[in-house]
Amino acid sequence: MIDWPTVAIRLALYLVLAVLFGLSAFSLYGLRLGEREDAIALRPWLSGSAVLGLLLSAAGLILMASSMAGSPFWPVDEAAVAALLGGPPVGSAWKVRMVALVIAGGAVLLARGRASWLAMAMIAAATALATLAWNGHGAMDEGSTGWLHLGADILHLLAGGIWVGALFGLLLLMMRRAEAIDAAHLQLTHRALHGFGAVGTLVVAILVITGLINSWLLVGPANFTALGTTLYGLLLLAKLVLFAAMLGLASLNRFRLTPAFERSIAMNDHDGALMTLRVSLAVETTCVIGILALVAWLGTLAPPASGM
């Protein structure tokens, strides 16, 4: 039986914390001081993500406690919540996340586009996103294998967050009202697209390496040939298909659509190229959401290597 409330909370947390971390990072490597507030209304998006992250974390804790105690979600089983908070690693990770989100939200409100405050928000958001590794399979092993698994899971989360935040930032740049798109905004959008190309190469490398490590530890070499016979395996294969589609779209954007967009700006005829990029990024974002949904679902299932 699928635990849909848990899957939904996990998906929402992945998405919100990835946007908080990735968009704050995008504002530092993709935008300049005067552009960070004017180009994409950075403060409302980041502060809103921090607040939503706090609310979702609270809801997730209550849901987890009620599931473990076999009690209703409401009214809150205070004893079950207290027991969960008092037991590491889940309780400790949750407390760290809440503190990190408060710091991130405060730094965003003080930033006003300044790099130092945004860097603090980014670090705090990265910490909050990393704590999700303790809610999944990354914390199931012990010893050196456990540290390898947890480290790979954290890096996988952070690399994914960079990609999600960049896509969100680029969509915000491109979805601006037509009357607000001038030559300066077009040049900014092209620079941001080009800038993410170099960052994206590193992100893909990290995702591939950490994904291979996680698959080896969660599936096990003896189970690879039987992936298509289990729900876990089918979901994992679907995730790989969506990831391959994302790679294809990212390559198309970098090597075909972005250069075409640059040429269209020079010819003062950018409407068609801009619309094509919007569609491509929207499809890529849909793939990202699909991958995060699958990851949220996979986290509720026992992996083949667990022997369960």
C-alpha positions in Angstrom: 0.0 0.0 0.0 1.4 3.4 -1.0 1.7 6.0 1.8 0.6 8.9 -0.4 0.7 11.6 2.4 4.4 10.7 3.2 5.3 10.7 -0.5 3.6 14.1 -1.0 5.4 15.6 2.0 8.8 14.2 0.9 8.3 15.5 -2.6 7.3 19.0 -1.4 10.3 19.1 0.9 12.7 18.0 -1.8 11.3 20.7 -4.2 11.1 23.6 -1.7 14.5 23.1 -0.2 16.1 22.5 -3.6 14.7 25.8 -4.8 15.9 27.6 -1.7 19.4 26.3 -2.1 19.7 26.2 -5.8 18.1 29.6 -6.4 20.3 31.3 -3.8 23.3 29.7 -5.5 22.1 30.8 -9.0 21.8 34.4 -7.8 25.5 34.3 -6.9 27.0 32.7 -10.0 24.4 33.8 -12.5 23.4 37.3 -11.5 25.1 40.5 -10.5 24.4 42.8 -7.6 21.9 45.1 -9.3 20.1 42.2 -11.0 19.4 40.0 -8.0 16.3 41.8 -6.9 15.1 43.4 -10.1 15.4 40.5 -12.5 13.6 37.8 -10.6 12.2 39.2 -7.3 14.7 37.1 -5.4 13.7 37.9 -1.8 10.0 36.8 -2.0 10.9 33.5 -3.6 13.7 32.7 -1.2 12.0 33.9 2.0 8.8 32.1 0.9 10.7 28.9 0.3 12.3 29.1 3.8 8.9 29.6 5.5 7.3 26.8 3.5 10.2 24.6 4.3 9.6 25.2 8.1 5.9 24.3 7.7 6.5 21.2 5.6 9.2 20.0 8.1 6.7 20.4 10.9 4.0 18.6 9.0 6.5 15.8 8.1 7.6 15.3 11.7 4.0 15.0 12.9 3.2 12.6 10.0 6.2 10.4 10.8 5.4 10.4 14.5 1.8 9.4 13.9 2.8 6.7 11.5 5.3 5.2 13.9 2.9 5.3 16.9 -0.1 4.2 14.8 -2.0 7.3 15.9 -4.1 9.8 13.9 -2.3 12.8 12.3 -4.6 15.1 14.2 -4.8 15.7 17.1 -1.0 15.6 17.4 0.4 12.8 19.5 2.8 14.9 21.5 4.5 11.9 23.2 5.3 10.3 19.8 6.7 13.6 18.5 8.8 14.0 21.6 10.1 10.5 21.2 11.0 11.0 17.6 12.8 14.3 18.3 14.8 12.8 21.2 16.2 10.0 19.1 19.0 10.5 16.6 19.5 10.7 13.8 16.1 11.7 12.5 15.3 14.0 15.5 18.8 15.7 15.4 18.6 16.2 11.6 15.1 17.8 11.9 16.4 20.2 14.6 19.4 21.2 12.4 17.1 21.7 9.5 14.7 24.0 11.4 17.6 26.1 12.7 19.2 26.3 9.2 15.9 27.4 7.6 15.5 30.2 10.2 19.1 31.3 9.4 18.5 31.1 5.7 15.2 33.1 5.9 16.8 35.8 8.1 19.8 36.1 5.8 17.6 36.5 2.8 15.6 39.3 4.4 18.9 41.1 5.2 20.6 40.4 1.9 19.2 43.1 -0.5 21.1 41.4 -3.2 24.5 41.5 -1.4 26.7 38.4 -2.0 27.8 37.9 1.6 24.2 37.5 3.0 23.2 35.5 0.0 26.2 33.2 0.6 25.1 32.7 4.2 21.5 31.9 3.0 22.9 29.4 0.5 25.1 27.6 3.1 22.2 27.4 5.5 19.9 26.2 2.7 22.5 23.6 1.7 22.6 22.4 5.3 18.8 22.1 5.4 18.7 20.2 2.1 21.5 17.9 3.3 19.5 16.9 6.4 17.0 15.1 4.2 19.7 12.4 3.7 18.9 11.2 7.2 15.3 10.7 6.3 16.1 8.2 3.5 18.2 5.2 2.7 21.4 7.1 3.0 21.5 6.6 6.7 20.7 2.9 6.7 24.3 1.5 6.6 27.0 1.5 9.3 30.8 2.0 9.4 32.8 3.1 6.4 30.0 2.0 4.0 27.5 4.1 6.0 29.7 7.2 5.7 30.2 6.6 1.9 26.5 6.1 1.4 25.5 9.2 3.4 28.2 11.3 1.8 27.0 10.2 -1.7 23.4 10.9 -0.8 24.2 14.4 0.5 26.2 15.3 -2.6 23.4 13.9 -4.8 20.9 16.1 -3.0 23.1 19.2 -3.3 23.9 18.7 -7.0 20.2 18.1 -7.7 19.4 21.3 -5.8 21.8 23.3 -8.0 20.0 22.0 -11.1 16.5 22.6 -9.8 17.4 26.2 -8.6 19.0 27.0 -11.9 16.0 25.8 -13.9 13.7 27.8 -11.6 15.8 30.9 -11.9 16.0 30.7 -15.7 12.3 30.2 -16.0 11.7 33.3 -13.9 14.0 35.3 -16.2 12.2 34.0 -19.3 8.7 34.2 -18.1 8.9 38.0 -17.6 6.1 40.1 -19.2 6.8 40.9 -22.8 6.7 44.7 -22.1 9.4 44.3 -19.4 11.8 42.4 -21.7 14.4 44.9 -23.1 17.8 44.5 -24.6 19.5 44.5 -21.2 17.2 41.7 -19.9 17.8 39.6 -23.0 21.6 39.9 -22.5 21.2 39.0 -18.8 19.2 36.0 -19.7 21.7 34.8 -22.3 24.6 35.3 -19.8 22.7 33.3 -17.2 22.0 30.5 -19.6 25.7 30.4 -20.7 26.9 30.6 -17.1 24.9 27.6 -16.0 26.4 25.6 -18.9 29.8 25.3 -17.1 28.2 24.7 -13.7 25.8 22.2 -15.2 28.7 20.0 -16.4 30.0 19.6 -12.8 26.5 19.0 -11.5 25.9 16.2 -14.0 29.3 14.6 -13.2 28.4 14.6 -9.4 24.9 13.3 -10.1 26.2 10.4 -12.2 29.0 9.4 -9.8 26.9 9.6 -6.7 23.9 7.9 -8.4 26.1 5.0 -9.3 27.4 4.7 -5.7 23.8 4.8 -4.4 22.6 2.3 -6.9 25.4 -0.1 -6.1 24.6 0.1 -2.3 20.8 0.1 -2.6 20.3 -2.4 -5.4 23.4 -4.6 -5.2 25.2 -6.1 -8.2 23.2 -9.4 -7.9 19.9 -7.6 -8.3 20.6 -5.4 -11.3 19.2 -7.9 -13.8 16.0 -8.3 -11.9 15.2 -4.5 -11.6 12.2 -4.9 -13.9 10.5 -7.4 -11.7 10.0 -5.2 -8.6 8.2 -2.0 -7.9 11.4 -0.4 -6.6 13.3 -1.5 -9.7 10.6 -0.1 -12.1 10.6 3.2 -10.3 14.4 3.4 -10.4 14.3 2.6 -14.2 11.7 5.3 -14.7 13.9 7.8 -12.8 16.9 6.9 -15.1 14.7 7.4 -18.2 13.7 10.9 -16.9 17.3 11.7 -16.1 18.4 10.7 -19.6 15.7 13.0 -21.0 16.9 15.8 -18.8 20.5 15.3 -20.0 19.3 15.4 -23.6 17.3 18.6 -23.1 20.2 20.2 -21.2 22.6 19.4 -24.1 20.0 20.8 -26.6 19.7 24.0 -24.6 23.5 24.5 -24.2 24.7 23.6 -27.7 21.7 24.5 -29.9 19.1 26.7 -28.3 21.3 29.1 -26.3 23.6 29.9 -29.3 20.4 30.4 -31.5 19.1 32.7 -28.8 22.3 34.7 -28.9 22.0 35.1 -32.6 18.4 36.1 -32.4 19.3 38.9 -29.9 21.9 40.2 -32.4 19.3 40.3 -35.1 16.7 41.9 -32.9 14.3 39.0 -33.6 14.2 37.0 -30.3 10.6 36.0 -29.9 10.8 32.6 -31.5 14.1 31.6 -29.9 12.9 32.7 -26.5 9.7 30.7 -26.8 11.6 27.6 -27.8 13.8 28.0 -24.8 10.8 28.5 -22.6 9.2 25.3 -23.8 12.5 23.3 -23.5 13.1 24.5 -19.9 9.4 23.9 -19.0 9.7 20.3 -20.2 13.0 19.9 -18.4 11.5 21.2 -15.2 8.6 18.7 -15.6 11.2 15.9 -15.8 12.8 17.2 -12.6 9.5 17.2 -10.7 8.9 13.7 -12.0 12.3 12.6 -10.8 11.7 14.1 -7.3 8.3 12.4 -7.1 10.0 9.1 -7.9 12.7 9.7 -5.3 10.1 10.6 -2.7 8.3 7.3 -3.5 11.4 5.2 -3.6 12.3 6.5 -0.1 9.2 4.8 1.3 10.2 1.4 -0.2 12.7 -1.2 0.9 15.6 -1.4 -1.6 16.6 -4.8 -3.0 20.0 -4.7 -1.1 18.2 -4.5 2.2 17.0 -8.1 1.8 13.5 -7.0 2.9 
